[in-house]
Amino acid sequence: MFVAKYLGSARYSELDEELKDFARLKAHLAGVDLNRDPELMIFNVEGTSSYYIVFLEEVESEEDVERLLREDMGAELSRDSKASVRRVLNR
């Protein structure tokens, strides 16, 4: 299983073009409207050049984030990333 590392959170409009490509794909799959400039979390799948985007509107808990990473990428959150995700979701 891969390990996903939390890199940060941002609004869609704040992303560079490379990350916007990942966000556009994920928004299409998740039915998220990018015109609303959604807030999202960015993860890197360690050992790869892949990024994974989680829109805050599609999750309610750390467990939801972990489920998406597991189902979509075959990855689990690193220990440090779990604490970061908790902080973002509890703002």
C-alpha positions as MATLAB code, in Angstrom:
seq = 'MFVAKYLGSARYSELDEELKDFARLKAHLAGVDLNRDPELMIFNVEGTSSYYIVFLEEVESEEDVERLLREDMGAELSRDSKASVRRVLNR';
ca = [
       0.000    0.000    0.000;
       1.203    3.516   -0.825;
       1.495    6.282    1.761;
      -0.154    9.652    1.162;
       1.408   12.761    2.652;
      -0.651   15.883    3.310;
       0.913   18.874    1.544;
      -1.567   21.605    2.386;
      -4.969   23.075    1.749;
      -5.977   25.858   -0.604;
      -8.736   27.205   -2.773;
      -8.837   25.954   -6.350;
      -7.914   29.414   -7.669;
      -4.694   29.385   -5.612;
      -3.254   26.260   -7.235;
      -0.515   26.236   -9.855;
      -1.384   24.779  -13.257;
      -0.002   21.310  -12.525;
      -2.189   20.927   -9.439;
      -5.179   22.471  -11.219;
      -4.981   19.590  -13.712;
      -5.325   17.073  -10.869;
      -8.116   19.160   -9.311;
     -10.060   19.419  -12.587;
      -9.997   15.654  -13.024;
     -11.076   15.013   -9.427;
     -13.804   17.698   -9.644;
     -15.197   16.045  -12.758;
     -15.266   12.629  -11.062;
     -16.706   13.987   -7.792;
     -19.214   16.389   -9.355;
     -17.641   19.457   -7.740;
     -18.278   22.895   -9.302;
     -14.907   24.641   -9.688;
     -16.618   27.954  -10.456;
     -17.413   28.160   -6.728;
     -13.631   28.098   -5.984;
     -13.869   25.191   -3.526;
     -11.411   24.575   -0.723;
      -9.384   21.415   -1.026;
      -6.609   19.356    0.508;
      -3.575   18.264   -1.487;
      -1.761   14.984   -0.948;
       1.334   13.479   -2.546;
       1.474    9.737   -2.936;
       5.010    9.013   -1.734;
       7.268    7.297   -4.206;
       5.256    8.650   -7.149;
       4.776   11.952   -8.926;
       1.034   11.705   -8.314;
      -1.022   14.156   -6.354;
      -4.427   13.493   -4.927;
      -7.044   16.154   -4.322;
      -9.808   15.943   -1.731;
     -12.462   18.648   -1.839;
     -13.633   19.587    1.643;
     -17.249   19.470    0.521;
     -16.955   15.744   -0.229;
     -15.736   14.699    3.240;
     -16.891   15.085    6.825;
     -14.212   13.206    8.712;
     -10.668   11.883    8.659;
     -12.168    8.458    7.967;
     -13.823    9.804    4.790;
     -10.445   11.096    3.579;
      -8.804    7.771    4.369;
     -11.546    5.874    2.542;
     -11.149    8.019   -0.604;
      -7.379    7.604   -0.606;
      -7.670    3.851   -0.126;
     -10.361    3.374   -2.787;
      -8.952    5.744   -5.405;
      -5.191    5.428   -4.921;
      -4.568    2.337   -2.804;
      -2.925    4.656   -0.267;
      -3.135    5.330    3.443;
      -2.428    8.544    5.318;
       0.924    8.957    7.007;
       0.749    9.417   10.776;
       1.718   13.106   10.558;
      -0.849   13.667    7.828;
      -3.672   12.305    9.974;
      -3.135   15.101   12.495;
      -3.031   17.715    9.716;
      -6.239   16.436    8.161;
      -7.962   16.530   11.562;
      -6.920   20.183   12.013;
      -8.216   21.178    8.576;
     -11.555   19.437    9.066;
     -12.060   20.888   12.555;
     -11.597   24.543   11.598;
];
